[in-house]
């Protein structure tokens, strides 16, 4: 992998164990963390959409037509 960066991320022993426990056999930490990041983004999006729906904060939308 040409875009691989080797980084050290300090975590507690407890956090390291929790992350390690989530890793599936054969799965790399890169794959696990990438999947976790994607899930977090989806979770945040869902929460934002729910909040917007509850507050009824819908922005004005004026479509543009290109002829």
mmCIF file of the N, C-alpha and C atoms, coordinates in Angstrom:
data_MODEL
# 
_entry.id   MODEL 
# 
loop_
_atom_site.group_PDB 
_atom_site.id 
_atom_site.type_symbol 
_atom_site.label_atom_id 
_atom_site.label_alt_id 
_atom_site.label_comp_id 
_atom_site.label_asym_id 
_atom_site.label_entity_id 
_atom_site.label_seq_id 
_atom_site.pdbx_PDB_ins_code 
_atom_site.Cartn_x 
_atom_site.Cartn_y 
_atom_site.Cartn_z 
_atom_site.occupancy 
_atom_site.B_iso_or_equiv 
_atom_site.pdbx_formal_charge 
_atom_site.auth_seq_id 
_atom_site.auth_comp_id 
_atom_site.auth_asym_id 
_atom_site.auth_atom_id 
_atom_site.pdbx_PDB_model_num 
ATOM 1   N N  . UNK A 1 1  ? 0.838   -1.181  0.000   1.00 0.00 ? 1  UNK A N  1 
ATOM 2   C CA . UNK A 1 1  ? 0.000   0.000   0.000   1.00 0.00 ? 1  UNK A CA 1 
ATOM 3   C C  . UNK A 1 1  ? 0.883   1.244   0.000   1.00 0.00 ? 1  UNK A C  1 
ATOM 4   N N  . UNK A 1 2  ? 0.770   2.035   -1.010  1.00 0.00 ? 2  UNK A N  1 
ATOM 5   C CA . UNK A 1 2  ? 1.616   3.220   -1.114  1.00 0.00 ? 2  UNK A CA 1 
ATOM 6   C C  . UNK A 1 2  ? 1.124   4.365   -0.235  1.00 0.00 ? 2  UNK A C  1 
ATOM 7   N N  . UNK A 1 3  ? -0.133  4.368   0.142   1.00 0.00 ? 3  UNK A N  1 
ATOM 8   C CA . UNK A 1 3  ? -0.661  5.456   0.957   1.00 0.00 ? 3  UNK A CA 1 
ATOM 9   C C  . UNK A 1 3  ? -0.704  5.102   2.440   1.00 0.00 ? 3  UNK A C  1 
ATOM 10  N N  . UNK A 1 4  ? 0.008   4.076   2.835   1.00 0.00 ? 4  UNK A N  1 
ATOM 11  C CA . UNK A 1 4  ? 0.034   3.650   4.221   1.00 0.00 ? 4  UNK A CA 1 
ATOM 12  C C  . UNK A 1 4  ? 0.924   4.583   5.034   1.00 0.00 ? 4  UNK A C  1 
ATOM 13  N N  . UNK A 1 5  ? 0.413   5.016   6.170   1.00 0.00 ? 5  UNK A N  1 
ATOM 14  C CA . UNK A 1 5  ? 1.182   5.825   7.105   1.00 0.00 ? 5  UNK A CA 1 
ATOM 15  C C  . UNK A 1 5  ? 1.265   5.072   8.419   1.00 0.00 ? 5  UNK A C  1 
ATOM 16  N N  . UNK A 1 6  ? 2.441   5.035   8.966   1.00 0.00 ? 6  UNK A N  1 
ATOM 17  C CA . UNK A 1 6  ? 2.600   4.368   10.247  1.00 0.00 ? 6  UNK A CA 1 
ATOM 18  C C  . UNK A 1 6  ? 2.521   5.443   11.314  1.00 0.00 ? 6  UNK A C  1 
ATOM 19  N N  . UNK A 1 7  ? 1.482   5.347   12.138  1.00 0.00 ? 7  UNK A N  1 
ATOM 20  C CA . UNK A 1 7  ? 1.224   6.332   13.177  1.00 0.00 ? 7  UNK A CA 1 
ATOM 21  C C  . UNK A 1 7  ? 1.043   5.625   14.506  1.00 0.00 ? 7  UNK A C  1 
ATOM 22  N N  . UNK A 1 8  ? 1.391   6.292   15.556  1.00 0.00 ? 8  UNK A N  1 
ATOM 23  C CA . UNK A 1 8  ? 1.157   5.791   16.901  1.00 0.00 ? 8  UNK A CA 1 
ATOM 24  C C  . UNK A 1 8  ? 0.006   6.590   17.495  1.00 0.00 ? 8  UNK A C  1 
ATOM 25  N N  . UNK A 1 9  ? -0.997  5.884   17.953  1.00 0.00 ? 9  UNK A N  1 
ATOM 26  C CA . UNK A 1 9  ? -2.152  6.520   18.576  1.00 0.00 ? 9  UNK A CA 1 
ATOM 27  C C  . UNK A 1 9  ? -2.195  6.055   20.023  1.00 0.00 ? 9  UNK A C  1 
ATOM 28  N N  . UNK A 1 10 ? -1.901  6.951   20.969  1.00 0.00 ? 10 UNK A N  1 
ATOM 29  C CA . UNK A 1 10 ? -1.915  6.526   22.368  1.00 0.00 ? 10 UNK A CA 1 
ATOM 30  C C  . UNK A 1 10 ? -3.334  6.249   22.859  1.00 0.00 ? 10 UNK A C  1 
ATOM 31  N N  . UNK A 1 11 ? -3.526  5.078   23.433  1.00 0.00 ? 11 UNK A N  1 
ATOM 32  C CA . UNK A 1 11 ? -4.810  4.691   24.009  1.00 0.00 ? 11 UNK A CA 1 
ATOM 33  C C  . UNK A 1 11 ? -4.535  3.968   25.324  1.00 0.00 ? 11 UNK A C  1 
ATOM 34  N N  . UNK A 1 12 ? -5.540  3.923   26.165  1.00 0.00 ? 12 UNK A N  1 
ATOM 35  C CA . UNK A 1 12 ? -5.393  3.193   27.422  1.00 0.00 ? 12 UNK A CA 1 
ATOM 36  C C  . UNK A 1 12 ? -5.429  1.689   27.133  1.00 0.00 ? 12 UNK A C  1 
ATOM 37  N N  . UNK A 1 13 ? -4.978  0.922   28.097  1.00 0.00 ? 13 UNK A N  1 
ATOM 38  C CA . UNK A 1 13 ? -5.019  -0.539  27.950  1.00 0.00 ? 13 UNK A CA 1 
ATOM 39  C C  . UNK A 1 13 ? -6.452  -1.015  27.756  1.00 0.00 ? 13 UNK A C  1 
ATOM 40  N N  . UNK A 1 14 ? -7.380  -0.386  28.481  1.00 0.00 ? 14 UNK A N  1 
ATOM 41  C CA . UNK A 1 14 ? -8.791  -0.766  28.381  1.00 0.00 ? 14 UNK A CA 1 
ATOM 42  C C  . UNK A 1 14 ? -9.313  -0.512  26.961  1.00 0.00 ? 14 UNK A C  1 
ATOM 43  N N  . UNK A 1 15 ? -9.009  0.659   26.416  1.00 0.00 ? 15 UNK A N  1 
ATOM 44  C CA . UNK A 1 15 ? -9.460  0.978   25.058  1.00 0.00 ? 15 UNK A CA 1 
ATOM 45  C C  . UNK A 1 15 ? -8.831  0.039   24.046  1.00 0.00 ? 15 UNK A C  1 
ATOM 46  N N  . UNK A 1 16 ? -7.541  -0.236  24.191  1.00 0.00 ? 16 UNK A N  1 
ATOM 47  C CA . UNK A 1 16 ? -6.856  -1.157  23.284  1.00 0.00 ? 16 UNK A CA 1 
ATOM 48  C C  . UNK A 1 16 ? -7.536  -2.532  23.302  1.00 0.00 ? 16 UNK A C  1 
ATOM 49  N N  . UNK A 1 17 ? -7.885  -2.999  24.494  1.00 0.00 ? 17 UNK A N  1 
ATOM 50  C CA . UNK A 1 17 ? -8.533  -4.307  24.605  1.00 0.00 ? 17 UNK A CA 1 
ATOM 51  C C  . UNK A 1 17 ? -9.913  -4.286  23.967  1.00 0.00 ? 17 UNK A C  1 
ATOM 52  N N  . UNK A 1 18 ? -10.672 -3.207  24.196  1.00 0.00 ? 18 UNK A N  1 
ATOM 53  C CA . UNK A 1 18 ? -12.010 -3.104  23.604  1.00 0.00 ? 18 UNK A CA 1 
ATOM 54  C C  . UNK A 1 18 ? -11.952 -3.088  22.084  1.00 0.00 ? 18 UNK A C  1 
ATOM 55  N N  . UNK A 1 19 ? -10.996 -2.355  21.531  1.00 0.00 ? 19 UNK A N  1 
ATOM 56  C CA . UNK A 1 19 ? -10.844 -2.312  20.071  1.00 0.00 ? 19 UNK A CA 1 
ATOM 57  C C  . UNK A 1 19 ? -10.394 -3.672  19.556  1.00 0.00 ? 19 UNK A C  1 
ATOM 58  N N  . UNK A 1 20 ? -9.435  -4.267  20.240  1.00 0.00 ? 20 UNK A N  1 
ATOM 59  C CA . UNK A 1 20 ? -8.948  -5.591  19.829  1.00 0.00 ? 20 UNK A CA 1 
ATOM 60  C C  . UNK A 1 20 ? -10.061 -6.631  19.847  1.00 0.00 ? 20 UNK A C  1 
ATOM 61  N N  . UNK A 1 21 ? -10.959 -6.533  20.834  1.00 0.00 ? 21 UNK A N  1 
ATOM 62  C CA . UNK A 1 21 ? -12.069 -7.476  20.927  1.00 0.00 ? 21 UNK A CA 1 
ATOM 63  C C  . UNK A 1 21 ? -13.051 -7.327  19.767  1.00 0.00 ? 21 UNK A C  1 
ATOM 64  N N  . UNK A 1 22 ? -13.109 -6.139  19.160  1.00 0.00 ? 22 UNK A N  1 
ATOM 65  C CA . UNK A 1 22 ? -14.015 -5.909  18.029  1.00 0.00 ? 22 UNK A CA 1 
ATOM 66  C C  . UNK A 1 22 ? -13.456 -6.434  16.713  1.00 0.00 ? 22 UNK A C  1 
ATOM 67  N N  . UNK A 1 23 ? -12.141 -6.592  16.662  1.00 0.00 ? 23 UNK A N  1 
ATOM 68  C CA . UNK A 1 23 ? -11.483 -7.023  15.429  1.00 0.00 ? 23 UNK A CA 1 
ATOM 69  C C  . UNK A 1 23 ? -11.808 -8.480  15.133  1.00 0.00 ? 23 UNK A C  1 
ATOM 70  N N  . UNK A 1 24 ? -12.216 -8.735  13.904  1.00 0.00 ? 24 UNK A N  1 
ATOM 71  C CA . UNK A 1 24 ? -12.547 -10.100 13.488  1.00 0.00 ? 24 UNK A CA 1 
ATOM 72  C C  . UNK A 1 24 ? -11.280 -10.811 13.015  1.00 0.00 ? 24 UNK A C  1 
ATOM 73  N N  . UNK A 1 25 ? -11.278 -12.130 13.055  1.00 0.00 ? 25 UNK A N  1 
ATOM 74  C CA . UNK A 1 25 ? -10.097 -12.867 12.594  1.00 0.00 ? 25 UNK A CA 1 
ATOM 75  C C  . UNK A 1 25 ? -9.752  -12.482 11.145  1.00 0.00 ? 25 UNK A C  1 
ATOM 76  N N  . UNK A 1 26 ? -8.499  -12.182 10.914  1.00 0.00 ? 26 UNK A N  1 
ATOM 77  C CA . UNK A 1 26 ? -8.040  -11.819 9.578   1.00 0.00 ? 26 UNK A CA 1 
ATOM 78  C C  . UNK A 1 26 ? -8.252  -10.359 9.224   1.00 0.00 ? 26 UNK A C  1 
ATOM 79  N N  . UNK A 1 27 ? -8.963  -9.631  10.056  1.00 0.00 ? 27 UNK A N  1 
ATOM 80  C CA . UNK A 1 27 ? -9.235  -8.219  9.801   1.00 0.00 ? 27 UNK A CA 1 
ATOM 81  C C  . UNK A 1 27 ? -8.074  -7.379  10.325  1.00 0.00 ? 27 UNK A C  1 
ATOM 82  N N  . UNK A 1 28 ? -7.660  -6.401  9.555   1.00 0.00 ? 28 UNK A N  1 
ATOM 83  C CA . UNK A 1 28 ? -6.595  -5.511  10.006  1.00 0.00 ? 28 UNK A CA 1 
ATOM 84  C C  . UNK A 1 28 ? -7.195  -4.405  10.871  1.00 0.00 ? 28 UNK A C  1 
ATOM 85  N N  . UNK A 1 29 ? -6.339  -3.768  11.650  1.00 0.00 ? 29 UNK A N  1 
ATOM 86  C CA . UNK A 1 29 ? -6.816  -2.637  12.437  1.00 0.00 ? 29 UNK A CA 1 
ATOM 87  C C  . UNK A 1 29 ? -7.247  -1.502  11.511  1.00 0.00 ? 29 UNK A C  1 
ATOM 88  N N  . UNK A 1 30 ? -6.575  -1.356  10.378  1.00 0.00 ? 30 UNK A N  1 
ATOM 89  C CA . UNK A 1 30 ? -6.984  -0.341  9.407   1.00 0.00 ? 30 UNK A CA 1 
ATOM 90  C C  . UNK A 1 30 ? -8.412  -0.597  8.926   1.00 0.00 ? 30 UNK A C  1 
ATOM 91  N N  . UNK A 1 31 ? -8.715  -1.831  8.595   1.00 0.00 ? 31 UNK A N  1 
ATOM 92  C CA . UNK A 1 31 ? -10.068 -2.172  8.146   1.00 0.00 ? 31 UNK A CA 1 
ATOM 93  C C  . UNK A 1 31 ? -11.094 -1.926  9.255   1.00 0.00 ? 31 UNK A C  1 
ATOM 94  N N  . UNK A 1 32 ? -10.755 -2.327  10.472  1.00 0.00 ? 32 UNK A N  1 
ATOM 95  C CA . UNK A 1 32 ? -11.663 -2.139  11.602  1.00 0.00 ? 32 UNK A CA 1 
ATOM 96  C C  . UNK A 1 32 ? -11.920 -0.658  11.859  1.00 0.00 ? 32 UNK A C  1 
ATOM 97  N N  . UNK A 1 33 ? -10.855 0.140   11.925  1.00 0.00 ? 33 UNK A N  1 
ATOM 98  C CA . UNK A 1 33 ? -11.010 1.561   12.202  1.00 0.00 ? 33 UNK A CA 1 
ATOM 99  C C  . UNK A 1 33 ? -11.730 2.279   11.067  1.00 0.00 ? 33 UNK A C  1 
ATOM 100 N N  . UNK A 1 34 ? -11.483 1.861   9.852   1.00 0.00 ? 34 UNK A N  1 
ATOM 101 C CA . UNK A 1 34 ? -12.180 2.450   8.704   1.00 0.00 ? 34 UNK A CA 1 
ATOM 102 C C  . UNK A 1 34 ? -13.679 2.167   8.796   1.00 0.00 ? 34 UNK A C  1 
ATOM 103 N N  . UNK A 1 35 ? -14.036 0.931   9.135   1.00 0.00 ? 35 UNK A N  1 
ATOM 104 C CA . UNK A 1 35 ? -15.446 0.551   9.290   1.00 0.00 ? 35 UNK A CA 1 
ATOM 105 C C  . UNK A 1 35 ? -16.093 1.319   10.448  1.00 0.00 ? 35 UNK A C  1 
ATOM 106 N N  . UNK A 1 36 ? -15.353 1.467   11.534  1.00 0.00 ? 36 UNK A N  1 
ATOM 107 C CA . UNK A 1 36 ? -15.871 2.197   12.690  1.00 0.00 ? 36 UNK A CA 1 
ATOM 108 C C  . UNK A 1 36 ? -16.100 3.676   12.338  1.00 0.00 ? 36 UNK A C  1 
ATOM 109 N N  . UNK A 1 37 ? -15.180 4.257   11.580  1.00 0.00 ? 37 UNK A N  1 
ATOM 110 C CA . UNK A 1 37 ? -15.324 5.663   11.177  1.00 0.00 ? 37 UNK A CA 1 
ATOM 111 C C  . UNK A 1 37 ? -16.538 5.833   10.270  1.00 0.00 ? 37 UNK A C  1 
ATOM 112 N N  . UNK A 1 38 ? -16.731 4.917   9.352   1.00 0.00 ? 38 UNK A N  1 
ATOM 113 C CA . UNK A 1 38 ? -17.883 4.993   8.441   1.00 0.00 ? 38 UNK A CA 1 
ATOM 114 C C  . UNK A 1 38 ? -19.194 4.877   9.213   1.00 0.00 ? 38 UNK A C  1 
ATOM 115 N N  . UNK A 1 39 ? -19.240 3.973   10.173  1.00 0.00 ? 39 UNK A N  1 
ATOM 116 C CA . UNK A 1 39 ? -20.449 3.823   10.996  1.00 0.00 ? 39 UNK A CA 1 
ATOM 117 C C  . UNK A 1 39 ? -20.718 5.076   11.824  1.00 0.00 ? 39 UNK A C  1 
ATOM 118 N N  . UNK A 1 40 ? -19.656 5.687   12.350  1.00 0.00 ? 40 UNK A N  1 
ATOM 119 C CA . UNK A 1 40 ? -19.825 6.907   13.139  1.00 0.00 ? 40 UNK A CA 1 
ATOM 120 C C  . UNK A 1 40 ? -20.362 8.036   12.261  1.00 0.00 ? 40 UNK A C  1 
ATOM 121 N N  . UNK A 1 41 ? -19.858 8.155   11.035  1.00 0.00 ? 41 UNK A N  1 
ATOM 122 C CA . UNK A 1 41 ? -20.367 9.182   10.125  1.00 0.00 ? 41 UNK A CA 1 
ATOM 123 C C  . UNK A 1 41 ? -21.849 8.967   9.831   1.00 0.00 ? 41 UNK A C  1 
ATOM 124 N N  . UNK A 1 42 ? -22.243 7.730   9.607   1.00 0.00 ? 42 UNK A N  1 
ATOM 125 C CA . UNK A 1 42 ? -23.653 7.428   9.340   1.00 0.00 ? 42 UNK A CA 1 
ATOM 126 C C  . UNK A 1 42 ? -24.506 7.715   10.574  1.00 0.00 ? 42 UNK A C  1 
ATOM 127 N N  . UNK A 1 43 ? -23.993 7.390   11.746  1.00 0.00 ? 43 UNK A N  1 
ATOM 128 C CA . UNK A 1 43 ? -24.697 7.649   12.999  1.00 0.00 ? 43 UNK A CA 1 
ATOM 129 C C  . UNK A 1 43 ? -24.916 9.143   13.186  1.00 0.00 ? 43 UNK A C  1 
ATOM 130 N N  . UNK A 1 44 ? -23.886 9.937   12.941  1.00 0.00 ? 44 UNK A N  1 
ATOM 131 C CA . UNK A 1 44 ? -24.004 11.391  13.079  1.00 0.00 ? 44 UNK A CA 1 
ATOM 132 C C  . UNK A 1 44 ? -24.993 11.961  12.066  1.00 0.00 ? 44 UNK A C  1 
ATOM 133 N N  . UNK A 1 45 ? -24.956 11.460  10.843  1.00 0.00 ? 45 UNK A N  1 
ATOM 134 C CA . UNK A 1 45 ? -25.895 11.914  9.824   1.00 0.00 ? 45 UNK A CA 1 
ATOM 135 C C  . UNK A 1 45 ? -27.323 11.611  10.243  1.00 0.00 ? 45 UNK A C  1 
ATOM 136 N N  . UNK A 1 46 ? -27.561 10.399  10.724  1.00 0.00 ? 46 UNK A N  1 
ATOM 137 C CA . UNK A 1 46 ? -28.906 10.014  11.164  1.00 0.00 ? 46 UNK A CA 1 
ATOM 138 C C  . UNK A 1 46 ? -29.373 10.910  12.311  1.00 0.00 ? 46 UNK A C  1 
ATOM 139 N N  . UNK A 1 47 ? -28.479 11.194  13.256  1.00 0.00 ? 47 UNK A N  1 
ATOM 140 C CA . UNK A 1 47 ? -28.843 12.072  14.368  1.00 0.00 ? 47 UNK A CA 1 
ATOM 141 C C  . UNK A 1 47 ? -29.148 13.485  13.889  1.00 0.00 ? 47 UNK A C  1 
ATOM 142 N N  . UNK A 1 48 ? -28.347 13.995  12.956  1.00 0.00 ? 48 UNK A N  1 
ATOM 143 C CA . UNK A 1 48 ? -28.595 15.332  12.413  1.00 0.00 ? 48 UNK A CA 1 
ATOM 144 C C  . UNK A 1 48 ? -29.938 15.393  11.701  1.00 0.00 ? 48 UNK A C  1 
ATOM 145 N N  . UNK A 1 49 ? -30.233 14.379  10.894  1.00 0.00 ? 49 UNK A N  1 
ATOM 146 C CA . UNK A 1 49 ? -31.508 14.358  10.171  1.00 0.00 ? 49 UNK A CA 1 
ATOM 147 C C  . UNK A 1 49 ? -32.686 14.262  11.136  1.00 0.00 ? 49 UNK A C  1 
ATOM 148 N N  . UNK A 1 50 ? -32.536 13.469  12.187  1.00 0.00 ? 50 UNK A N  1 
ATOM 149 C CA . UNK A 1 50 ? -33.595 13.343  13.182  1.00 0.00 ? 50 UNK A CA 1 
ATOM 150 C C  . UNK A 1 50 ? -33.828 14.676  13.887  1.00 0.00 ? 50 UNK A C  1 
ATOM 151 N N  . UNK A 1 51 ? -32.731 15.349  14.270  1.00 0.00 ? 51 UNK A N  1 
ATOM 152 C CA . UNK A 1 51 ? -32.842 16.644  14.931  1.00 0.00 ? 51 UNK A CA 1 
ATOM 153 C C  . UNK A 1 51 ? -33.507 17.666  14.018  1.00 0.00 ? 51 UNK A C  1 
ATOM 154 N N  . UNK A 1 52 ? -33.107 17.715  12.769  1.00 0.00 ? 52 UNK A N  1 
ATOM 155 C CA . UNK A 1 52 ? -33.700 18.650  11.811  1.00 0.00 ? 52 UNK A CA 1 
ATOM 156 C C  . UNK A 1 52 ? -35.187 18.374  11.649  1.00 0.00 ? 52 UNK A C  1 
ATOM 157 N N  . UNK A 1 53 ? -35.543 17.097  11.545  1.00 0.00 ? 53 UNK A N  1 
ATOM 158 C CA . UNK A 1 53 ? -36.952 16.729  11.394  1.00 0.00 ? 53 UNK A CA 1 
ATOM 159 C C  . UNK A 1 53 ? -37.760 17.144  12.626  1.00 0.00 ? 53 UNK A C  1 
ATOM 160 N N  . UNK A 1 54 ? -37.205 16.903  13.821  1.00 0.00 ? 54 UNK A N  1 
ATOM 161 C CA . UNK A 1 54 ? -37.909 17.251  15.051  1.00 0.00 ? 54 UNK A CA 1 
ATOM 162 C C  . UNK A 1 54 ? -38.063 18.761  15.214  1.00 0.00 ? 54 UNK A C  1 
ATOM 163 N N  . UNK A 1 55 ? -37.051 19.509  14.804  1.00 0.00 ? 55 UNK A N  1 
ATOM 164 C CA . UNK A 1 55 ? -37.091 20.961  14.952  1.00 0.00 ? 55 UNK A CA 1 
ATOM 165 C C  . UNK A 1 55 ? -37.740 21.651  13.756  1.00 0.00 ? 55 UNK A C  1 
ATOM 166 N N  . UNK A 1 56 ? -38.037 20.873  12.747  1.00 0.00 ? 56 UNK A N  1 
ATOM 167 C CA . UNK A 1 56 ? -38.629 21.376  11.513  1.00 0.00 ? 56 UNK A CA 1 
ATOM 168 C C  . UNK A 1 56 ? -37.826 22.537  10.939  1.00 0.00 ? 56 UNK A C  1 
ATOM 169 N N  . UNK A 1 57 ? -36.516 22.383  10.944  1.00 0.00 ? 57 UNK A N  1 
ATOM 170 C CA . UNK A 1 57 ? -35.620 23.381  10.367  1.00 0.00 ? 57 UNK A CA 1 
ATOM 171 C C  . UNK A 1 57 ? -35.284 22.976  8.938   1.00 0.00 ? 57 UNK A C  1 
ATOM 172 N N  . UNK A 1 58 ? -36.175 23.242  8.046   1.00 0.00 ? 58 UNK A N  1 
ATOM 173 C CA . UNK A 1 58 ? -35.940 22.892  6.665   1.00 0.00 ? 58 UNK A CA 1 
ATOM 174 C C  . UNK A 1 58 ? -35.483 24.132  5.905   1.00 0.00 ? 58 UNK A C  1 
ATOM 175 N N  . UNK A 1 59 ? -34.319 24.083  5.298   1.00 0.00 ? 59 UNK A N  1 
ATOM 176 C CA . UNK A 1 59 ? -33.844 25.257  4.567   1.00 0.00 ? 59 UNK A CA 1 
ATOM 177 C C  . UNK A 1 59 ? -34.683 25.492  3.319   1.00 0.00 ? 59 UNK A C  1 
ATOM 178 N N  . UNK A 1 60 ? -34.786 26.769  2.928   1.00 0.00 ? 60 UNK A N  1 
ATOM 179 C CA . UNK A 1 60 ? -35.480 27.089  1.687   1.00 0.00 ? 60 UNK A CA 1 
ATOM 180 C C  . UNK A 1 60 ? -34.706 26.490  0.537   1.00 0.00 ? 60 UNK A C  1 
ATOM 181 N N  . UNK A 1 61 ? -35.423 25.928  -0.377  1.00 0.00 ? 61 UNK A N  1 
ATOM 182 C CA . UNK A 1 61 ? -34.792 25.299  -1.532  1.00 0.00 ? 61 UNK A CA 1 
ATOM 183 C C  . UNK A 1 61 ? -35.415 25.877  -2.789  1.00 0.00 ? 61 UNK A C  1 
ATOM 184 N N  . UNK A 1 62 ? -34.584 26.502  -3.571  1.00 0.00 ? 62 UNK A N  1 
ATOM 185 C CA . UNK A 1 62 ? -35.051 27.061  -4.834  1.00 0.00 ? 62 UNK A CA 1 
ATOM 186 C C  . UNK A 1 62 ? -34.281 26.360  -5.946  1.00 0.00 ? 62 UNK A C  1 
ATOM 187 N N  . UNK A 1 63 ? -34.951 25.469  -6.636  1.00 0.00 ? 63 UNK A N  1 
ATOM 188 C CA . UNK A 1 63 ? -34.234 24.733  -7.690  1.00 0.00 ? 63 UNK A CA 1 
ATOM 189 C C  . UNK A 1 63 ? -33.846 25.662  -8.832  1.00 0.00 ? 63 UNK A C  1 
ATOM 190 N N  . UNK A 1 64 ? -32.711 25.351  -9.418  1.00 0.00 ? 64 UNK A N  1 
ATOM 191 C CA . UNK A 1 64 ? -32.240 26.091  -10.581 1.00 0.00 ? 64 UNK A CA 1 
ATOM 192 C C  . UNK A 1 64 ? -32.443 25.218  -11.800 1.00 0.00 ? 64 UNK A C  1 
ATOM 193 N N  . UNK A 1 65 ? -32.964 25.813  -12.807 1.00 0.00 ? 65 UNK A N  1 
ATOM 194 C CA . UNK A 1 65 ? -33.178 25.077  -14.059 1.00 0.00 ? 65 UNK A CA 1 
ATOM 195 C C  . UNK A 1 65 ? -32.206 25.588  -15.098 1.00 0.00 ? 65 UNK A C  1 
ATOM 196 N N  . UNK A 1 66 ? -31.504 24.686  -15.661 1.00 0.00 ? 66 UNK A N  1 
ATOM 197 C CA . UNK A 1 66 ? -30.562 25.033  -16.734 1.00 0.00 ? 66 UNK A CA 1 
ATOM 198 C C  . UNK A 1 66 ? -31.183 24.573  -18.045 1.00 0.00 ? 66 UNK A C  1 
ATOM 199 N N  . UNK A 1 67 ? -31.383 25.510  -18.930 1.00 0.00 ? 67 UNK A N  1 
ATOM 200 C CA . UNK A 1 67 ? -31.974 25.193  -20.232 1.00 0.00 ? 67 UNK A CA 1 
ATOM 201 C C  . UNK A 1 67 ? -30.919 25.094  -21.291 1.00 0.00 ? 67 UNK A C  1 
# 
